[in-house]
Amino acid sequence: MTEESQQSFHHLSVLSREIIAGLNIVPQGHYLDMTAGGGGHTELILNHDSEVKVTAIDRDAVAIAATSARLAEYMPERLQFWQGNFAAYEPGDFLFDGIIADLGVSSPQLDTPERGFSFRHTAPLDMRMDANQSLTAADLINYEKEVTLADIFYKYGEERFSRRIAKNIVQKRPFQSTTELAEVISHSVPAKYRYGKINPATRVFQALRIAVNQELESLETLILKSPLWLKPGGIIGIISFHSLEDRIVKHGFRNHEHLKVITKKPLYPQDDEQRTNPRSRSAKLRFAKKIEN
């Protein structure tokens, strides 16, 4: 991993004011950031109190390398990292004062062409958050059955033309690049949908990313397990970016026997944040508190 790739991993954290306010950070507390990314939320927590500690998780080795370099002054006394899928994390008997997660793909992942998350540049069909994982988007697109692809596009992308798109993809594969795939998707939908606000490939690329990284299954597992990692009274806050994630968070918080919902309705970025960071517009934040049973 090059020094340039580490330095280029800079992600503008969303809903930072709301996260810090909602966590109700306690002096000398220990917090878990399940999606470290560029370390924005982690740094805010560390700066809130001089004796607060954070354990930060990320699947992306580039993110961990960049963030650990940027926040080296806090390591190892106040900041530790763990690389992997947050659903696989096990803290043992240790309990945290608060837990946060900022779901979805980060800006550096979207903006680095070779990662293959975006169709704005010609790049390999990758989309892996963890480069050690074997399954890529190319594997799904080039080898899965038509019905399976249609189901992925409909379930994870809520794509109304999923069957038509899947049929055209199977007829024209194999695909090597993001732009090749995006072009076929564009010509698979009615002409009036090709030039709207949302590129016709957007939902399919979202669906592929979710499927490659098993994001929704991991989130469901996380919401079942993570409240057990909290001290009584500890708070969990999760930021989601689309309705599929938010639905899981909403119902997961509401139905968990160890949680009490704090936010009946999600919190949204304030107007000034939406102006300075347009990607924040779809963000939703929900909080819940650990209760004694």
N, C-alpha and C positions, 0 to 999 in steps of 0.2 A: 504494500500500500504506500503510495507516494505522499510526500508532505503536501503537495498541491491538492490531492484528493481530500486529505484531512481538512485542510484550511477551507476548501470550497463547500464543505458541509455546514451550511448555515441555514437554520430554519427559524422563521418568525413564529413564535408560539402564540396561539390564539387564546382568548379569554383569560389572560394572565391575571388581571385584576380580580376577576370573579373567582378564579381558582384559589388564589391566596386568601381572599376574604372568606370563602366558603370552607376552607380547610380548618380555619380557626387554630392556627399553628400554636402549639404549646412549647414553652421553653424547654430545651434539652430533649425535644421530641425526636423520634426517628420515623422518617417517612419513606414510602415506596413509590417511585416513579416507574410505572410499568412500561412506558414508552418514552425512553430518554430522548431520542431524536437528536436535535442539536443542543439539548441541555438547557433550554430556556426556562422551563418550569422548575427544573432541578435547581438552577442557579438562584431563582427567586426565592425558593424555599430556604436554601442555604443562607441567603443574605437577610432573611427575615429575623433570624436569631443566631447569635455567634456560636451557639452550642448545639444547634440543630444538626442532625445527620440525615443523609439520604442514601438509600440503596436504589440504583438505577438499572433498569432492564432495557435491552433492545435486541432485536433479531439481527440487526444490520451491523456487521463488523466495522464498516466505514464510519457509521454514526458513533459507535463507542470509541473508536480511535480518535476521531476528531473532538468529541466532547471531553474525553479524558485528558487530551492535550490542552484544551481550552480551560478546563477547570482543575488543572493539576494542583493548584495551590490548596485545594480542599482535600486532596488524597494523601494517604489512605484514611486519615483520622476521621474525616467527616463525610467522605464520599467513597462508595464502592460500586463496582459494576458487575453485572451478570449478563452474559450473552446467551440468548435463546428465546424461544417462544414463551411469552408470559404465562400461557396456560400450563406450561411444564414446570414452572418455578415452584420450589418447595422451601419455605423458610424454616422448616422444622417447628420447634416450639416457640420461636420468636414471634412477638406480636408488635405491630406497627401502630403509631398514633394516627396515621392517615395514609391513604392510598389514592393515587391519581393515574389516569390513562388518557392519552390524546390519540384517538384511533385514526386509522387510515394511513395514507401515503404522505410522506413529508415533501416539502418543496424541493430539497436537494435530490430526492429520488425522482421526482417528476422532471426536474430540470437537467438531469444528467442523462443524455441521450442513450448511452450504452446500457443503461438499466432497463430500457424497453417499456417503461410505464406509460409513455406518452407517444402519440402519433404525430406530434409537431415536428419531429426529426426522424429521419430514416435510421432505424436501429434494429438490432436483433430482438425477436419476440421472447423476452426474458421474463421480467416482472417479479423476480424472486426478491423478497426482502432479506432472506438469508441465502447468500451465495453458495453455502454448503449444501443446500437442498438440491435434489436432483431434478424434480419436476419443474418445467418451465411452461410459459404460455405457448411456445412452439409445439411442445409435446401435446398439449390439449388440442390446439387448432389442427395439427397435421395428422393426428392419430385417433382422436375420439370419434365415436359414432355420431351421425347427424342428430339423432334424437337426444343424445347426451349434451351436445353443444347447444341445441335449442333450449333444453331445460336449464342449462347454466345461464344463458343469456336472459331467460325469462325470470328465473328465481333470483339471481344476484344482480341483474341489471334492470329488471322490470321493463324489458324491451318488448314492445308490442309486436314487432316484426321478427321475433326470434326464430320462428320456423323458416321464414323466407331467407333470412341471413345465413342460418346454419346450412341450408340447402345449397346456396351459392358458394359458401366457403368450401364445402366438401367437393363440389364440382370443380373448383379452381385450385385446390391445394396440390402440392405443398406451398407454404408461404415461408419466406425467409425474414421479412422485415415488417416493422410496424406500419409503414406507409402503404405497403402492398395490401395488407389486411384492411386498413382503413378505407382504401379506395374501393375494394370489393364490397365492404359494408355499405358505403355511401351509395353504390349503385344497386343495392338490394332493397332500398326503401323507396317509396313514392317520391317523385321529383320535388314535390312541395316541401318535403322534410329535409332536403339536402342543404338548404341555404338558410336555415333558421338560426336562432341564437345558439342552439346546442348542436355541435357536430354530430352527425348520425353515428359515428363510431364511439362516442363518449360512453354510452351505457354498456356497450359490449366490452370495451376495455376495462371498465370498472368491474364487470362480471368476471372477466378472465383473471384480473388481479386478485379478487376475492377468492376465486376457486383455487388458483395456484398457491396462495398463502393460507388457505383454510381459515380465513379471517372470522367468519361468523361462528364456526364451530369453536374456534379458540376463545371467542368472546363469551359464548354461552358457558364454556368450562370455567373461564375466569370468574364470571359473576357467581357461579356456584361456590367456588373455592375461596376467593379473595376475602369475603367477609369474615371467614374463620381466621384470617391473618391479622385482624384488627383487635385492638384493645377495646373493652367496653367504652362506648362514647366516641370511639374513633370514627373518622369520616372518610367516605370514599366518594370521589368525583370522577365522572367519565365524560369526555368530550367525544361526540359522534358527528359524522358528516353526511350521513344519508339515512333515509327512513328505515332501512333494514337494520342498521346498527342501533338507531335510537329506539326502535320497537323492542329489541332484545334488552337494552339497558332499562327501559321503562318498566317492562313486565318483570325482568329479573330482579330489580330493586323491590318492586311492589310485592312479589311473591316469595321473597327470601325470608325464612323464619327468623334470621338474625339481624334483619335490617328494618329501619324505619325511614320512609321517604321524607326528605327535607324539601325538595323542590317538586311541588305538585305539577308545575309546568316548567319546561326547560328554560335555562338562561341563554340569551343570545348575545353576540358581540354588540357593543354600543356603536353608535353611528360613526364616531371618530375612528374606531378600529376598523370598521368596514371600509371606510374611505382609504385608510393607509394600507390595509391588507385585504384586497378584494377576495382572496381565497378563504377568508374567515366567514364570509356571509352565510355559508351553509352549516356552520358549527352550532351545536347544541350541547349544553352542559347540564348534567343532572347530578344531584348529591343525595346520599343516604347516610344514615348513622347506625353504627353497631349498637344493638340493644342486648340487655341481659335476658336470657330465657330461663 
